[in-house]
Amino acid sequence: MTAPLSGKVALVAGAASGIGAAAAARLARAGAAVLSTDLHPGEGMVAHDVREPESWADAITACVARFGRLDILVLSAGTASACPLAELDLEAFRAEARVHVEGAFLGMQAAVAQMRRQASPATGSIITVGSVAGLRPLMQTAAYGTAKAALLHLTRAVAVELGRKGDRVRVNCVLPGGTRTPMTEALYGDAYWADPANFRHVPLRDYCRPADIAEAILYLAEDACEFVTGSALVVDGGWMIARGI
């Protein structure tokens, strides 16, 4: 049986840990050649600051030099904070937007330009990693939630624009619920994730794992998903629909 991503090339930004690392590994198992990038790269990875246009140019150049093309872009670089509004300073607010919104904007620009150089009409898949915090406000996440809401809007806006211009580049967003990663362990502490009572309100009675999100990313990356664009795929164990019930 042919691997679903055989012959495809993916660039996964923010791939050193958590969802990005899981996505890079899953796409590779599905047959894709994967370039993993991160601000703090591990072995075999490319150093990449998603906030900087020059860094995006270098990452795309490295991908094409190594694999000859780019078919899939996964925008999983991220940061997270929880802070009351009264204690939230402007630079902290801007920091969330720079990574999640500006970083995604720059990545989309660079990826679409490369995809258009490869073919006309351009083809490919761009997948952003959002959050349910971008759909419903969560306590003390004004900066993070606002950035993720903007990321979802950016995803949808670019999906519509590219389609109407004749490109076949699909742009979709995966929205995880509470997901245990090194970043969220640092934010909430190990004790939070170890206590089942904290997830009693989730219909599936558990938290998300990076592998759960990676499977959703794989779905959106495959050619079998060729008529899905501008979508928001929630992966949260049913938490969003169960709130208030």
Secondary structure, 3 states (H helix, E strand, C coil): CCCCCCCCEEEEECCCCHHHHHHHHHHHHCCCEEEEEECCCCCCCEECCCCCHHHHHHHHHHHHHHHCCCCEEEECCCCCCCCCHHHCCHHHHHHHHHHHHHHHHHHHHHHHHHHHHHCCCCEEEEEEECCHHHCCCCCCCHHHHHHHHHHHHHHHHHHHHHHHCCCEEEEEEEEECCECCHHHHHHHCHHHHHCHHHHCCCCCCCCECHHHHHHHHHHHHCHHHCCCCCCEEEECCCHHHHCCC
